Amino acid sequence: MLKNVQEELNRFAKYVIQQSRTNLTKSKKNSSKELYNSLKSDLNVSPNSFSLSFLMEDYGIYQDKGVSGKKVKYNTPYAYKDKMPPPSKMDKWIVRKGLKGVRGKDGKFISRKSLQFMIARSIYNKGIKPSLFFTKPFEKAFKNLDKDIIKAYKLDVEELLKFTTNGNNKS
């Protein structure tokens, strides 16, 4: 029944996801493509209501909103308090970034385990800077959403009235 409202919400969701993906790529936060590929929307429209949800990998919220470290603070609800990220989780990232054969200050090669630990400790201390890859496009598109939904709803009501006044509503 709410065909125009549904189309408008789909257009809104498509824009937010497309812009979020673009932001991930431009900010070089797309090395594994997991977060990029996980961005989706779920729209449910019924005669009396509608709901729109955005879905992404769990860690996407931390990339978007950021995480305060022990030494560097950001305006975010998330913070490292007493546990640092698991160093073993840095392994695939290190490989994707091509960080092999890294040398320390003394010129000796650093083992991968040591490199994993140093990166995890750095994230723990410095945190994760907010990227707002999702928040910015969502807020930009949301500014006009109410006007667009009202127009779409008006069209749906007009179509319903035309349908019922033309005698097409016979039971």
Stockholm file with secondary structure:
# STOCKHOLM 1.0

chainA/1-171         MLKNVQEELNRFAKYVIQQSRTNLTKSKKNSSKELYNSLKSDLNVSPNSFSLSFLMEDYGIYQDKGVSGKKVKYNTPYAYKDKMPPPSKMDKWIVRKGLKGVRGKDGKFISRKSLQFMIARSIYNKGIKPSLFFTKPFEKAFKNLDKDIIKAYKLDVEELLKFTTNGNNKS
#=GR chainA/1-171 SS CCHHHHHHHHHHHHHHHHHHHHHHHHTTCCSSSHHHHHCEEEEEEETTEEEEEEECCTTHHHHHHCBBCSSSCCSSSCBCCSCCCCGGGGHHHHHHTTCCSCBCTTSCBCCHHHHHHHHHHHHHHHCBCCCCTTHHHHHHHHHHHHHHHHHHHHHHHHHHHHHHHTTCCCC
#=GC SS_cons         CCHHHHHHHHHHHHHHHHHHHHHHHHTTCCSSSHHHHHCEEEEEEETTEEEEEEECCTTHHHHHHCBBCSSSCCSSSCBCCSCCCCGGGGHHHHHHTTCCSCBCTTSCBCCHHHHHHHHHHHHHHHCBCCCCTTHHHHHHHHHHHHHHHHHHHHHHHHHHHHHHHTTCCCC
//
